[in-house]
Amino acid sequence: MYKAGISCIFFLLVSFAGWAQREVNLTIQTSDKDREVLRKYVYPARFPDSVAARQGLRSLMLQLQQDGYLMTSVDTCYLKNNELYSRFFIGDKYHWARLRNGNIGNSLLAQAGYKEKLYTNKPFLPGEWVKLQEAVLTQAENNGYPFARVRLDSLEITDNQIEAAAIVDKGPLIQFDSLHIAGDTKTTRRFLSQYLQIFPGQVYDQQKIKNLPRLLRQLPYLEIVQPPLLQFGKNRARLYLFLNDKKANQFDGIVGFLPDPGGNTQKLLVTGELNLDIKNIKGSGKALGLHWRKVQRGSQLLDANYIHPNFLGSPLELGFSFNLYKQDSAFITLKPRLQFGFNTPKAGKITFFTEFQNSRLLLSSVSLQERRDSVPIADFTYTAYGLQYLRQTLDDLYFPRQGYQVTAQTAVGNKSIKRNISREASYYDSIRLKTTQLSMSLLGEYYFKLQRRSVVLTRLKGEALVNPQLFYNDLFRLGGLNTLRGFPEYSFYASRYAVSTLEYRLFTGPDSYVLLFYDQGYYRRFLGQDRVQEYPFGLGTGISFSTGAGLFQFIYSVGQSKALNQPISLNYSRIHFGLTSRF
């Protein structure tokens, strides 16, 4: 079937090499019956040279064969006066008379989507048969038979009608034997076996092997030295992982200087941040984090979290976090959270969580009386249940050059307003004491290389609160190094916001780079008479490089906001620097 076509292609390549730079017209000679078939196809009649003409002829022949004209061939072809003449033979279209299940007791065909009616009196399309083969082999590989084969048996062809039996030869049943770790790592085999869900005696699953690199890259404390190795023997599969430990434990602090918001232009307000992250405790994958930040005068934030993977030997990851935010002398908010997460085979990580929020006013009775004509702040509790989704393909968690990560979260719950005895009882007459609140968030990052050392980061981060009755201690707070650079920390209050980032990084070493960035923000806040909506933006430059003591980072930024009466000016510039030490 292919012999004549291949011979013609070889003849064109050898005999007409001297014509390679001349334009060639294509003339196809065929029977009237075959010409009717060709009318359904679109193909160029003119090519820039004989090489392109050769490729065009081959593409047309293969397309006809894929559409069921199995006998299609190029019988003769020759070049004369920049005209390529070819004699095409197409023939009849082939159909399935019947494709039956050759070994009924084997369920792999049915699991792959095979149904006999789909292959009875239907056109024979080689591509569809290949897809069925691949689907069967995928089912076999994921159910303990990595050496399975699919073939046609009892093949009969009568008047372009094909009848055959599909036979699946499973081969031997393979089970996982053991997991071996080679390299300089303290990570235990037990943890990795539970994390990857690969156990001795378990039926072989090719999908788990395909997921290995992605799952291992999600562990920031491990470095893949070389790809995993599988060794088959005596119906067993032995898995070798080549891993080294990376410095992932973190201790760092950042100091920031900004003009005193109290109006004293001769003094600077010092802000600070302290972060402690302990990863892979005793090689078990457990993690502990503590983060403290002083963002404004009298305002502080505290985050603590604990992660326990493979809870009770299951693929579930147990997590607990605690958040405390104190806004000067106005309010304090506590937010504990309990979550369970698991990695899916293909889609990413899914986490279910419940959280409780308790916000309490710190204002004196005099201050509360001054606010009696508005509803900007209140005592409340909020209990929510939610879902979080994470997927990432970054080549490096700390210094990515390419890949993406997406985190999306939604939660819904009931909010209850608590009466404050320091306020007049009439204050609560116009307030709904119980409401339903919905929250949503999204973080997406994409890194792509421009050149070997140049990387561009695009990021979109946003959050939204949906509730007919919101207060200041409900709202999101943004601004500063981690959200919208060029502004003081937590200088904007928003019920919904979005920040898009375009950042260029020029790497001068494996973990050192200079950067230029632009942050475009949007936020809105509608609370009674306080109705704000604007588009602040920030831009700047910075540098990050390794030292003997750790990773040093310096960021210089400016921003513009009408709500803050802040223009683009050196007088409003922000300088942040810090030292991150990993061990």
C-alpha positions, 0 to 999 in steps of 0.5 A, a space after each residue: 500500500 505504501 510502497 509505490 508512494 515511498 518510491 515516488 517520494 524517494 525518486 523526487 528527492 534524488 532526481 529533482 534535487 537541482 530543482 529545489 529552489 524553483 516553484 512547482 505546479 502540481 497536477 494530479 492525474 486519476 480516474 473520474 471516480 477517484 477525482 470525485 473523492 479528491 474534490 472533497 479535499 483542499 490541497 495546494 496546487 502550487 509549491 515553492 520548490 520540489 521538496 515542498 511538493 514532495 511533502 504535499 503529496 505525502 500529506 495528501 496520501 496519508 490524509 486519504 488513508 486516515 479517512 479510510 481509503 487504505 489503498 491510496 498510493 502515488 503510482 507514478 510521478 515526474 517533473 517537467 517544465 516546473 510541473 509535477 505530474 502524479 498519478 493517484 490511485 485512491 480506490 474504495 473506502 473501507 468499512 467495519 463489517 464487525 469488530 467483536 470482542 475476542 476475549 469476552 472474559 477480559 474487561 479491559 476493552 469495555 473499560 476503555 470504551 469499546 462497544 461493538 455497535 460502534 464498530 459495526 457497519 461504520 467507516 474504518 478509520 485507522 486513527 480511531 482504531 489506534 485510539 482504542 488501542 491506546 485506551 486499552 493499553 492505558 487501562 492495562 498499565 494502570 491495573 497491573 499489566 504494563 506489558 499488555 498488547 492489543 491486536 486484531 485476530 481472525 481478520 477477514 476482508 470481503 468487498 472492502 468490509 473488514 471483520 475481525 476480533 480484538 484480542 487483548 494479551 495482558 501479559 504477566 500481572 506486575 506488583 510494586 516490590 519496594 521503594 528505594 531512595 538513593 542520595 543525600 536525604 533524611 526523608 524517610 522511605 515510609 513518608 515517600 511511600 505514603 505520599 506517593 501512594 506506592 506500597 509493596 504488594 500493590 498492583 502496578 499503576 503507570 499513572 502513579 509513575 507518571 505523577 512522580 516528578 510533579 509530586 516530588 517537585 511540590 516538596 520544596 525540601 527535595 531535589 530530583 538528582 535524576 529521573 526515577 528508575 523502574 526495574 522489572 523482574 519476577 512479576 515485580 517492579 522496583 522503584 528507585 528515587 534519586 533525591 538530595 535534600 535542599 535547604 528549605 527551612 527559612 528564617 528571615 526578617 524584613 525592615 521597611 522605612 516609610 514616612 510617619 503617617 502621623 504627620 511628622 516629616 522629620 521621623 520615619 516609621 519602621 515596620 518589620 516582618 519575621 518569618 520562621 518555616 521548618 520543613 520536613 521535620 525528622 524526614 516525615 514531611 511535617 511542616 511548622 510555620 510562624 510569621 509575625 509582621 508589624 505593618 503600621 503604628 500599633 498594628 500587628 499580624 501573626 500567622 501560625 500553621 502546622 501541616 501533617 501529611 499522610 494523616 493516619 497513613 492515608 493520602 490525606 494531609 491535615 493542616 491547622 492554621 491560626 491568624 491574628 490581626 490587631 488594628 491599632 486600638 480599633 479591633 482584633 480579629 482571630 481566625 483559626 482554620 482546620 483543613 484536609 487536602 489530597 493530591 489527585 492523580 492528574 488535576 492537582 491538589 484539592 483541600 476542604 476546610 472549615 474556619 472560624 472568625 471572631 472579630 472584637 472591637 477595642 474602641 472605648 465607649 466614647 469612641 463608639 458613641 462618635 461612630 453611632 451614625 454609621 456602621 463601619 465596624 462591629 463585633 461579629 463571628 463568622 463560621 465558613 466551609 470552603 474548598 481550595 484548589 492548587 495546581 503548579 508546574 513550576 520547575 523550581 519553587 523558589 527560583 522558577 524559570 518556567 511553568 505556572 501555578 494556580 490557586 483558587 478558593 471559595 468559602 460560604 458561611 454564616 455571620 452573626 453580629 454581636 451586640 456590644 454593651 458599650 454601644 447604644 441598643 438603638 445602634 443595632 436596630 437597622 443592622 441585620 444580625 445574621 447574614 450569609 457571606 461568600 468569599 472567593 480568591 484567585 492567584 495565578 502565576 505564569 513564568 516563561 523564558 525570554 532567553 537563557 537568563 531572562 524570565 518574565 513573570 505575569 501574576 494575577 491576584 484577587 479576592 472578593 467578599 459578597 455580603 449585603 452588610 460588610 464592616 471595616 474589620 471584614 475587609 481585605 487589606 492590601 498594599 506593601 511588598 506582598 500585594 501592591 508595591 509602592 505603598 505602605 503595608 495594608 494601606 487600602 481596605 477593600 471588599 474586592 480587589 485585583 492586582 496584576 503584575 508584570 515583572 522582568 527578571 535577569 538572572 545573574 546566577 542560579 539564585 540571584 537576579 535583578 528585576 523591574 516590575 509594574 503592579 496595576 491594582 483595582 479595588 472597591 469599598 462600599 460601606 454606607 457613605 464610604 464609597 471608594 473605587 480606584 486603580 492605584 499602581 506601583 512600579 520599581 526595581 530591585 535586586 536579589 542575590 545570595 550571600 554567605 548569610 543567606 539571600 539578600 533582597 532590596 526593593 525600591 518602589 513608587 506608587 500613585 493613588 488618588 485615595 491616598 493623595 499619593 503621586 509618583 514622587 521620590 518623597 513617597 518612595 518605599 524601600 524594603 530590604 531583608 535577609 532570608 536564611 535557609 538551612 
